């Protein structure tokens, strides 16, 4: 799952970067990869890709700090019926 999340982040926000260069624990906010506006894209993608009902979850900045923290968030909240696409 981390590879899928990393691939999305790289393709959307740092397309000239090799996904292998983005470490699991790299701080996406402090590193300037994700800002408040791009965070909306991440949340929307997670909702669509993993079937997460964001309306029922209190979203906290620390959930989206790194590929690792996003993967942990998805592990906690993803639906078993998540779509296979995207």
N, C-alpha and C positions, 0 to 999 in steps of 0.2 A: 504494500500500500504506500509506503514511503516513496518508492520510485514513481508511482502514479502521481502523487501529490507534488513531488519535485518536478516532474515533467510539466505539469500544469503551470506551476509557478514560473519556471524558466520560460516556457513558451509565451506566457502572457505578459510577464514583467521584465525579464532580462533575456530576450531572445538571442542575443549574441554570446551567451554563456553556455558552456558545456554543462549539462545537468550533473555530471560527475564532480564538478567544481563546487557545487552547492552542498555543503556539509549538513548533516541532519540537525545539528545543534546551532547552525548559523543564525544569528538574530536578524530576522527579516525586516523588522521595524527599524532597529538601530542601524542596520546596513543599508537602509534606503530602498529596499526591494519592494516592501509593501507599506503604503501609507493609508490613511483613513478611507480614501476613495477606492483604492484598489482592494482594500479589505472587503468591500461590498461585493466585488467580483468573486473573491475567494469564498465568501459565505454563500453566495448564490450557486456557485459551482458545487460546493459541498452538499448543499441542499438537493440539487438535481442529481448529482452523481451517486450519492450515498443514501438518499431518501431521508435526510435528517430534517425534522420539523423544527426549524429555528425559532418559531413562535413560542415554543414550549421550553426553551432553554435560555437561561441567563448567560448572555455572551460576555466573556471577559477577555481583555487584551492578551493575557498570558496564554490563552488557547491558541493563538495565532502567531506566536513569536518565532517559531521555527518549524521546519518540516516535521521534526520529532513531536512537537507539541500539537500540531495539527493532526498528525496520525493518531496520537493518544485521544484527542477529542473525537475523532471519527470512530475509534474503537469503542468509546463510551456511548456514543449516540446514534450510530448508523443503524438503519433498518435492515432487517434480514431480507427485505424485498427490494433492495436497491437495484436500480436499472444497471444493465451491463454496459451501456454505451458511454460516450464522451470520455 
